[in-house]
Amino acid sequence: MTQRVFGITGWKNSGKTTLTERLVAELTARGWRVSTVKHAHHAFDIDKPGTDSFRHRAAGAREVAIVSGKRWALMHELTSEDEPSLDAILARLSPCDIVLVEGYKREAHKKIETRRLEAKDTAPLSANDPNIVAIAADHPVSGERLPVFGIDDIAVIADFIETTTGLKKLT
């Protein structure tokens, strides 16, 4: 079976993270095992100065795994490497029912476009991306060829994702 991937894309401040978070909660409540991938265009760090793992990286460790009885994380320093492709990241994930991908506007997986009036940009992405299969907006959208959902219609959007990706309702 191929990995089911569905994306949430849109301009900055268009509601991507909120929609992703709410979809994860809805889909997991339905019994699905959900993983996520979040693309960041800025430098980020999940570690804090002063922690042992931060000190390991600062000393030059290429990878640092931090492990406890509750969770584990692996931090990989890119140094002179290019950013890994989405496919490379997906290949590293544990098996799950669906991966929700936030961001990655230019990748070729099916996506829903988020639109909010207060977004950084309001130019529609769907006109130039055949992989956008629906729109979630906080305002009325007219003249669109794709299905349009209210950005807060989480159950309906989750139903659409289940249908679009081939997930079947658990019985």
N, C-alpha and C positions, 0 to 999 in steps of 0.2 A: 504494500500500500504506500502511496506517495504521501508525503507530509502535507497536511492541510494548512495553508497560510492565507490569512486575510489581513489586509492593511487598513489603517486609518491614516489619512493624509490630509493636508491642508496647510494654509499659511500660518504663521506665528499668531498665537492667541485666537485661533479659530475653534478651540475646544477639543483638540485631539486627545490630550492626556485625560481630560475628564470623561470623554466618551470611552476611551480605552479602559479606564478604571471601572466604569460602570458596566461595560460589556464583560470584563473579566468576572466581576461579581455575579452577573446574570448567568453567564455560561457555566461557571463553576457551581452555582446553585442548581443548575439543571443536570449536574452530574458529570460534566466534561472536565477533562484534565487540560488546563490552559497554560501555555507559556507565552511570554511576551518578549519582543525585541524592540528597544527604543533607540532611535538614531539621534545623536546629538551633533549639532553643527559647531559646538563650542567645546573648549577644553573642559573636562569635568574630572572629578576625583571622588571616589566613593570612600576613600580613606581620609583620616585626619592626622595632621601633624602631631607628633608625640606618641602615636600608637606604635606598638612593636612592628606591626606589618608595614606601616609607613616608613619606619626606620630601615627595615629590610630593603624596601624599594629605593630609598634615598641612598643606601649603600651600594646600589647597583644591581640588585636581583632583577632578573628579566621577568620572572613570574613569581608571584607570592600567593599561596593558598592560605586562607584563614578559615579554620574549621572549628565548629562547636557542636554540641549535641542538638542544636536547633537548626543550624544552617551552615552552609559553606559558600565561600566566594573565591574565585580565581581572578587575580588581576594580572594582566599581561601588558608589559610596557612595549610600545611599538618602536621606540627609539628611531631606527632608520628604516623601518618597514612601512609599507603603505597600509592604509586602513583596510581591514579585511572586508571582503564582499559579504553581502547578505547571505548568500548561499553558504559561505564558509562558516558564518555564525550559526545558521540554521543546522548545519551538520554537527555542531558541537552540543546542541541541546539534547536533553534526555527525551525519550519517547513521550508523546502527549497526543491528545485528540486534535488540538488546533493551536497554531501559533498566531497571535495577534501582533502585527508589526506596526509600530507607530513611527511615522516619518517615511523615509525612503521614497520620496516622491517619484523618482525616475526608475524604480524597479518594476518588473513586469508581472507582479502578482495582482490579483483582484483587490480593489480598494474601495472604501467609501470616503468621499470627500466631505470634510467638515467645513461649514461656513457660518461665520458669526459676523454681525455688522461691525463689531469693534475689533475685528482681526487686523493684523498689520497690513494685509493686502486683501482686497475683496474680488480680484479678478478670478473668474472660474478656472479651475484646473482641468475640469472634465473635457472641455473642448479640444484639448491637445493630448489627452491621455486615454487611449482606448481601454486601459485596465481599470479605470474608475467605473464602477458598475452601479453606484448609487450616491446620493447626496443626503447629508444630515445637516439641517440648517435651523437657526433660531429665528428665522424670518421667512415670509412667503417667497417661494421661488417659482417664477413662471418661465415658460418657453424652454423648459429642460426636457431632453429626450429620455433621461434616466429616472428611475424611481426616486422620489424625494420624501424623506422622513423628517419629522420633527426631531431635533437633536436630543430631546428628552424622552423620545419614544423607544426606550431601551429594549423592552420585550419584543417589539415589532422589528427592530433592527437585528436583534439576536435571532429571531425567526428567519429573517432574510439571510443572515450569515450562515445559519444551519442549512438552508436550502441551497444557497449558492456554492457552498463548499462540499456538499454531499454528506454532511453530518445528519444522522437520523435521530429523532427523539428517542431517548431512553425509555424503556417500558419496565 
